[in-house]
Amino acid sequence: MRIMSYTFYLLPFILFTLSIIGIVINRTNILLVLICFEMMLLSIILLFLFGTYFLNNDIGQLGSIFIMTVAASESAIGLSILIGFSKIKGSVAIRFLNLLKG
């Protein structure tokens, strides 16, 4: 078991807080909200990988691969909805999202 240092957990914490701040500050552009959400998932992946390194097991790597697949599918679905929305409305503003209701 390696000596655990809390400085390795500083980078994922900073990324997570920056992504939350990005979502709170910019509520008008859907694309930037999706990018901030992907940055959140990246910080969680980094946290799992650092934990895997310190605990000498492969469970965190398996979890990070699972999170990457969920992030990729979420990104693909979100971007396809975004492309359809921009073709309909001509803008990617969040205030027009109620047009997507069926």
Contact map, one row per residue, 1 for C-alpha under 8 A:
111000000000000000000000000000000000000000000000000001110000000000000000000000000000000000000000000000
111100000000000000000000000000000000000000000000000001110000000000000000000000000000000000000000000000
111110000000000000000000000000000000000000000000000001000000000000000000000000000000000000000000000000
011111000000000000000000000000000000000000000000000001000000000000000000000000000000000000000000000000
001111111000000000000000000000000000000000000000000000000000000000000000000000000000000000000000000000
000111111100000000000000000000000000000000000000000000000000000000000000000000000000000000000000000000
000011111110000000000000000000000000000000000000000000000000000000000000000000000000000000000000000000
000011111111000000000000000000000000000000000000010000000000000000000000000000000000000000000000000000
000011111111100000000000000000000000000000000010010000000000000000000000000000000000000000000000000000
000001111111110000000000000000000000000000000000000000000000000000000000000000000000000000000000000000
000000111111111000000000000000000000000000100000000000000000000000000000000000000000000000000000000000
000000011111111100000000000000000000000000110110000000000000000000000000000000000000000000000000000000
000000001111111110000000000000000000000000100000000000000000000000000000000000000000000000000000000000
000000000111111111000000000000000000000000000000000000000000000000000000000000000000000000000000000000
000000000011111111100000000000000000001100100000000000000000000000000000000000000000000000000000000000
000000000001111111110000000000000000001100110000000000000000000000000000000000000000000000000000000000
000000000000111111111000000000000000000000000000000000000000000000000000000000000000000000000000000000
000000000000011111111100000000000000000000000000000000000000000000000000000000000000000000000000000000
000000000000001111111110000000000001101100000000000000000000000000000000000000000000000000000000000000
000000000000000111111111000000000001000100000000000000000000000000000000000000000000000000000000000000
000000000000000011111111100000000000000000000000000000000000000000000000000000000000000000000000000000
000000000000000001111111110000011001000000000000000000000000000000000000000000000000000000000000000000
000000000000000000111111111000011001100000000000000000000000000000000000000000000000000000000000000000
000000000000000000011111111000000000000000000000000000000000000000000000000000000000000000000000000000
000000000000000000001111111000000000000000000000000000000000000000000000000000000000000000000000000000
000000000000000000000111111110011000000000000000000000000000000000000000000000000000000000000000000000
000000000000000000000011111111001000000000000000000000000000000000000000000000000000000000000100000000
000000000000000000000000011111000000000000000000000000000000000000000000000000000000000000001110000000
000000000000000000000000011111111000000000000000000000000000000000000000000000000000000000011100000000
000000000000000000000000001111111100000000000000000000000000000000000000000000000100000000011100000000
000000000000000000000000000011111110000000000000000000000000000000000000000000000100000000010000000000
000000000000000000000110010011111111000000000000000000000000000000000000000000000000000000000000000000
000000000000000000000110011011111111100000000000000000000000000000000000000000000000000000000000000000
000000000000000000000000000001111111110000000000000000000000000000000000001001000000000000000000000000
000000000000000000000000000000111111111000000000000000000000000000000000000000000000000000000000000000
000000000000000000110110000000011111111100000000000000000000000000000000000000000000000000000000000000
000000000000000000100010000000001111111110000000000000000000000000000000000000000000000000000000000000
000000000000000000000000000000000111111111000000000000000000000000000010001000000000000000000000000000
000000000000001100100000000000000011111111100000000000000000000000000000000000000000000000000000000000
000000000000001100110000000000000001111111110000000000000000000000000000000000000000000000000000000000
000000000000000000000000000000000000111111111000000000000000000000110010000000000000000000000000000000
000000000000000000000000000000000000011111111100000000000000000000000000000000000000000000000000000000
000000000011101100000000000000000000001111111110000000000000000000000000000000000000000000000000000000
000000000001000100000000000000000000000111111111000000000000000100000000000000000000000000000000000000
000000000000000000000000000000000000000011111111100000000000001100110000000000000000000000000000000000
000000000001000000000000000000000000000001111111110000000000000000000000000000000000000000000000000000
000000001001000000000000000000000000000000111111111000000000000000000000000000000000000000000000000000
000000000000000000000000000000000000000000011111111100000001101100000000000000000000000000000000000000
000000000000000000000000000000000000000000001111111110000001100100000000000000000000000000000000000000
000000011000000000000000000000000000000000000111111111000000000000000000000000000000000000000000000000
000000000000000000000000000000000000000000000011111111100001000000000000000000000000000000000000000000
000000000000000000000000000000000000000000000001111111111111100000000000000000000000000000000000000000
000000000000000000000000000000000000000000000000111111111000000000000000000000000000000000000000000000
111100000000000000000000000000000000000000000000011111110000000000000000000000000000000000000000000000
110000000000000000000000000000000000000000000000001111111000000000000000000000000000000000000000000000
110000000000000000000000000000000000000000000000000111111100000000000000000000000000000000000000000000
000000000000000000000000000000000000000000000000000110111111000000000000000000000000000000000000000000
000000000000000000000000000000000000000000000000000100011111110000000000000000000000000000000000000000
000000000000000000000000000000000000000000000000000100001111111000000000000000000000000000000000000000
000000000000000000000000000000000000000000000001101100001111111100000000000000000000000000000000000000
000000000000000000000000000000000000000000000001100100000111111110000000000000000000000000000000000000
000000000000000000000000000000000000000000000000000000000111111111000000000000000000000000000000000000
000000000000000000000000000000000000000000001001000000000011111111100000000000000000000000000000000000
000000000000000000000000000000000000000000011001100000000001111111110000000000000000000000000000000000
000000000000000000000000000000000000000000000000000000000000111111111000000000000000000000000000000000
000000000000000000000000000000000000000000000000000000000000011111111100000000000000000000000000000000
000000000000000000000000000000000000000010001000000000000000001111111110000000000000000000000000000000
000000000000000000000000000000000000000010001000000000000000000111111111000000000000000000000000000000
000000000000000000000000000000000000000000000000000000000000000011111111100000000000000000000000000000
000000000000000000000000000000000000000000000000000000000000000001111111110000000000000000000000000000
000000000000000000000000000000000000010010000000000000000000000000111111111000000000000000000000000000
000000000000000000000000000000000000000000000000000000000000000000011111111100000000000000000000000000
000000000000000000000000000000000000000000000000000000000000000000001111111110000000000000000000000000
000000000000000000000000000000000000000000000000000000000000000000000111111111000000000000000000000000
000000000000000000000000000000000100010000000000000000000000000000000011111111100000000000000000000000
000000000000000000000000000000000000000000000000000000000000000000000001111111110000000000000000000000
000000000000000000000000000000000000000000000000000000000000000000000000111111111000000000000000000000
000000000000000000000000000000000100000000000000000000000000000000000000011111111100000000000000000000
000000000000000000000000000000000000000000000000000000000000000000000000001111111110000000000000000000
000000000000000000000000000000000000000000000000000000000000000000000000000111111111000000000000000000
000000000000000000000000000000000000000000000000000000000000000000000000000011111111100000000000000000
000000000000000000000000000001100000000000000000000000000000000000000000000001111111110000010000000000
000000000000000000000000000000000000000000000000000000000000000000000000000000111111111000000000000000
000000000000000000000000000000000000000000000000000000000000000000000000000000011111111100000000000000
000000000000000000000000000000000000000000000000000000000000000000000000000000001111111111110000000100
000000000000000000000000000000000000000000000000000000000000000000000000000000000111111111110000000000
000000000000000000000000000000000000000000000000000000000000000000000000000000000011111111000000000000
000000000000000000000000000000000000000000000000000000000000000000000000000000000001111111000000000000
000000000000000000000000000000000000000000000000000000000000000000000000000000000000111111110000000000
000000000000000000000000000000000000000000000000000000000000000000000000000000000000111111110000000000
000000000000000000000000000000000000000000000000000000000000000000000000000000000000110011111000000000
000000000000000000000000000011100000000000000000000000000000000000000000000000000100110011111101000000
000000000000000000000000000111000000000000000000000000000000000000000000000000000000000000111111100000
000000000000000000000000001111000000000000000000000000000000000000000000000000000000000000011111100000
000000000000000000000000000100000000000000000000000000000000000000000000000000000000000000001111110000
000000000000000000000000000000000000000000000000000000000000000000000000000000000000000000011111111000
000000000000000000000000000000000000000000000000000000000000000000000000000000000000000000001111111110
000000000000000000000000000000000000000000000000000000000000000000000000000000000000000000000011111110
000000000000000000000000000000000000000000000000000000000000000000000000000000000000000000000001111110
000000000000000000000000000000000000000000000000000000000000000000000000000000000000100000000000111111
000000000000000000000000000000000000000000000000000000000000000000000000000000000000000000000000111111
000000000000000000000000000000000000000000000000000000000000000000000000000000000000000000000000000111
